[in-house]
Amino acid sequence: MKRKSLFALSAVVVVAAAALVPVLWSGGDNLHNGSAVAATPADQAALVKKGEYLARAGDCIACHTVRGGKQFAGGLPMATPFGTMFTPNITPDDQYGIGKWTQDDFYRAMHTGRSKDGSLLYPGFPFTSYTKVTRADSDAIYAYLRSVTPVNVPSRPHELRFPFNQRNMLIGWRTLFFREGEYKADPTKSVEWNRGAYLIEGLGHCGMCHTSINAMGGPVSSAAFAGGLIPLQNWYAPSLTSNKEAGLGDWETKDIADLLKTGVSNRGAVFGPMAEVVHNSLQYMSDADINAMATYLKTIPQKSEAPEPLQLETSEKFGGELLKQGQKIYADNCAKCHADNGLGQPPAFPPLANNQSIQMPSAVNPIRMVLNGGYPPSTDANPHPYGMPPFAQSLSNQEVAAVVTYIRMSWGNHGTAVSPQQVSDLRSAPLD
């Protein structure tokens, strides 16, 4: 999963990328071939169909398929702070894929974070979330993956720096950050709420992006869903626990559901990594499951303050100069779509006035959008989304800082001025 954004809630649920984006197993031994067994061919077909749906919910394709490559053949490079990881081949190829994996092998990887041969998996593969997945759902995903076309391509070895290339070090990491166990329903909550919690906390592994990580690559438990920078993609996954960011406490459940399912709603649109999540995963989910996820997200406890990510600051005087310069740039380049008063033309052109994602302490996402532009995802319910053009070629670092400063501080918005240096840093950063 890769996405989030400027003119909207820039990422309500992220499935794909985190400090060490999902990387599955790294090989297998020569145990006999095994497959999920169903009573009849019709039962097996139903199992495969269920597994395809669940694999969509987990956004497996995002990490295990290179753009333009064979489906699930792996090879996607993930440049992490610890070195580069490469996603493995998870097609049913006997030599290089999971063709010789049994149901038990697959469930062990999902539930315990151990490969077929018992070796420890790196936490880029989100087993800390997938451990919550039921055995029945794991078996269904396994059945689906065994139904796809085998690809005889070897998985590329990770290129991690010492000492991170020593797998035995993962024992300490797991002791600190991993608790094995399937999701347990909360009897005080509704069936719908529990279904949403299961999807968000399990297959969706949303916390991998929306929770800050520490120097060891582990989640900060006290900051669950409180937002964090996605280093692999240079976007900021906003806090879901604060109404000052992407907190959903004052959202209608329908608006949350619309955003998840279509990428747009009356409250905003998704861009960047979250747009890919909607495109690859969420748009294929049933209305019942989307509503369940929205119901759960709506109840995430809200905090009065959002986290304070590192933000380069400008002097008050220079900030005032940027604000004045930005007003003219906005009038020349932005007002046609987003209106002089910043109210936009939703849902095609989201409002900038009173937009939470514009005012967050982190200005990463609006800067990325002005520099690189982007589109909400193309979905069945929104097949021809309106996009935003890039301005990296036409605006200097100071001009981008100026217009972002203007939209963060106008129409009652309470954002702060943006430093041209931060624009420069993001201009040179990779897009993915």
Secondary structure, DSSP 8 states (H G I E B T S, - for coil): -----SSS---S---S-STT------------------SSHHHHHHHHHHHHHHHHHTTHHHHHB-TTS-TT-B--EEEETTEEEE----SS-TTTSSTT--HHHHHHHHHH-B-TTS-B--TTS-HHHHTTS-HHHHHHHHHHHTTS----------EE-TTTT-GGGHHHHHHHH---------TTS-HHHHHHHHIIIIIT-THHHHB-B-TTS-B-GGGTTSBEEETTTTEEE--SS-TTTT--TTS-HHHHHHHHHHSEETTEE--HHHHHHHHHTGGGS-HHHHHHHHHHHHTS---SS----------HHHHHHHHHHHHHHHHHHTHHHH-TTS--BTTTB---TT-HHHHSS--HHHHHHHHH-B----BTTBSS---B---TTTS-HHHHHHHHHHHHHSTT-------HHHHHHHHTS---
